[in-house]
Amino acid sequence: MRLIMTLLVRDEIDVLAACVEHHIAAGVDLIIATDNGSVDGTAELLAEYADAGVVELHHEPAQDYEQGRWVTRMARRAAEAHGADWVINGDADEFHWPPSLKDALSTVDSEYGTVELRRDNLVADPAVTGGWPHRLVLRDTESLSTRGTRIGPKSAHRGDQNVVVAQGNHGVSGPLIGPAAPRSPMEILHVPDRSYEQFSRKITNGGAAYAANTRLPTEVGWHWRDDYALLLDGELPTVYAARQRDADAVAKGLAAGTLVRDTRLRDRLESLVPQAILPDALRAMR
């Protein structure tokens, strides 16, 4: 099986090495990455991984966040140039599980062309200090958006030279892609909130990009747009702080089962350091 991952990134230096190291060790043969004008060292780190032979690096300078079009371009290249049997269209803050991805995908019957991947957010335990892998050890089994709806699933799909990937990577279509499997052998551990600095940078970049895009409906990317409005009004720091769980909220969540302790990602990243492609970059995640 040839497994290719696509990755669209902008200013993801705090999580990028963890994402690349995890997925390559999990069986991804190559990551096709597009850097969208990063200024924090992300592009340079991707170039190092490209030199190591595990990333094919492209650059997209446009600042209007045409994610669907850009990821479609990468997903088609995965099939055309690299003979992908399966393609994962990922984000840098998503960790596909289990860490034996080819074994998982090999269980999907040949009549099915996609698998839907549930995402659960990992959130911080306020009693823990250190880098985000050490703090984000509580899994939110509800993982609700700010509108009270569950965050959307993502999908992996069989390689198709004419695939179309939807904005947000939430769905795919294509002539060679069959129906979705009734059960998924994979899930995603999602780490969207690693620090206020990282979160505000994401909202600044993404909100401005969506604001500059006149083609997409305003409902697309609504969560970034809503937080961008808070940022412009100077309210994002207060709102962000209110979203963080204190010790009492954690205790209640654990008792109710809406939070569960989950150290799988922390333990996984620790175990990868000795065999990492760029061990110093991975150690910086600690």
FENCOR-V160770 format. One record per backbone hydrogen bond with DSSP energy under -0.5 kcal/mol. NH is the residue of the N-H (numbers start at 0). CO is the residue of the C=O. If there is no record, write none. Layout:
NH;CO  NH;CO
//
This chain:
2;0  3;1  3;85  4;29  5;87  6;31  7;89  8;6  8;33  14;11  15;11  18;14  19;15  20;16  21;17  22;18  23;19  24;20  25;21  26;23  27;22  28;2  29;2  30;53  31;4  31;29  32;30  32;55  33;6  34;57  35;8  35;33  36;34  44;40  45;41  46;42  47;43  48;44  49;45  50;46  51;47  52;49  53;48  54;48  55;30  56;54  57;32  59;34  66;64  69;65  70;66  71;67  72;68  73;69  74;70  75;71  76;72  77;73  78;74  79;75  80;76  81;76  82;78  83;77  84;1  85;1  86;156  87;3  88;86  88;154  89;5  89;87  93;90  94;188  95;93  96;186  99;97  100;25  101;25  103;99  104;100  105;101  106;103  107;104  111;108  112;178  113;178  114;155  116;153  117;115  117;185  119;187  120;139  121;189  122;120  122;137  124;134  125;123  127;124  130;285  132;284  133;130  134;130  135;131  136;122  136;134  137;122  138;259  139;120  139;137  140;138  140;257  141;257  144;148  147;144  150;142  153;116  154;168  155;114  156;86  157;112  158;84  162;159  163;172  165;170  168;165  169;166  172;163  176;173  177;175  178;110  180;113  186;96  187;117  188;94  189;119  189;187  190;92  193;191  198;194  199;195  200;196  201;197  202;198  203;199  204;200  205;201  206;202  207;203  208;204  209;205  210;206  211;207  212;208  212;209  213;211  219;216  221;218  223;220  224;220  225;221  226;222  227;223  228;224  229;225  230;226  231;227  232;228  233;230  234;229  235;229  238;234  239;235  240;236  241;237  242;238  242;239  243;239  243;240  249;245  250;246  251;247  252;248  253;249  254;250  255;251  256;252  257;252  258;252  259;138  261;136  266;262  267;263  268;264  269;265  270;266  271;267  272;268  272;269  274;271  275;271  275;272  278;275  280;277  281;277  282;278  283;279  284;281  285;282
//
